[in-house]
């Protein structure tokens, strides 16, 4: 009989080490991985600071604007798109001299002041110059709120030494900074954590990972929504029953809570007042005369039921700060015959800009500012 039993092989030392690794506790492997990661992160942070700038990580550049993850949108000087020209100081305006020879009025605001859909000379800051001896600067910044506008005012507008600032507040200017996109991920725990502890963004590695995650989170949530939260009001708006029905008008306002409807929410106004007080302090420090202008939503102009609660809130804030206040609503309602005043829910037609320009000019003259501010 042939003996088929194989001779027993002696296990080599290398095999013993391999077997030990295979049977090592998963907790030990996890601990080693964590230690490796902790040691690698400072190295990655050190290297990234030499190879990657904040612009690369947190700034998205478009044709005439940048979007900064922390600060929102801002116009790019010396750019142009579809005939819209941004000058060397970052304004949609002609070139502005460093030293002003006439009274200089800055009209600070969002895209309504900027004037999409009309030529530069047809925006109300430029049309207002026809009725005034003062120089009027278009300080509109699309897709911004009051917080972002004040940041841009400090960076871009103060060097021009304006004599007067007309803060043109639209009904959605209380919305969060860094763009309306932040509404999509409002409930996301990672986004909430980063907003609560903004110092985490000082890390280049964290900023890079967060930017990718933030973009993914927005795309993921947006893909599961029929419309963006900002535009949930659009269906009711298009039906137009709100023009004569007060209940439907209230439904429309409620549906617009993430956009212009925010101006009807009581919790909006403490933050607005805080931001306007910051602007007031800046103007006081730089000897600039401020005023507040209430820009209505077209729904307020076209509805039969009067809903001017936001204007009343703005008037109270202006009175507390001793600012002159201009409410454009009545003038637009009086002019609301025949040719439309609005391109959409807020942006003005050429005629709409003309109506506003006349009201602004009359307001400036009434304050005695056309010939200068003492």
Buried (B, 14 or more C-beta within 10 A) or exposed (E): EEEEEEEEEEEEEEEEEEEEEEEEEEEEEEEEEEEEEEEEEEEBBEEBEEEBEBEEBBBEEEEBBBBBBEBBBBBBEEBEEEEBBBBEBBBBBBEBEEEBEBBBBBBBBBBBBBBBBBEBEBBBBBBBBEBBEBBBBBBBBBBBBBBBBBBBBBEBBBEBBBBBBBBBBBBBBBBBBBBBBBBBBEEBEEBEEBBEEEEEBEBBBBBBEBBEBBEEBBEEBBEEEEEBBBBBBBEBBEEEEBBEBEEBBBBBBBBBBBBBBBBBBEEBBEBBBEBBEBBBEBBEEEEBBBBBBBBBBBBBBBBEBEBBBBBEBBBEBBEEBEBBBBBBBBBBBEBBEEEEBBBEBBBBBBBBBBBBBBBBBBBBBEBEBBEEBE
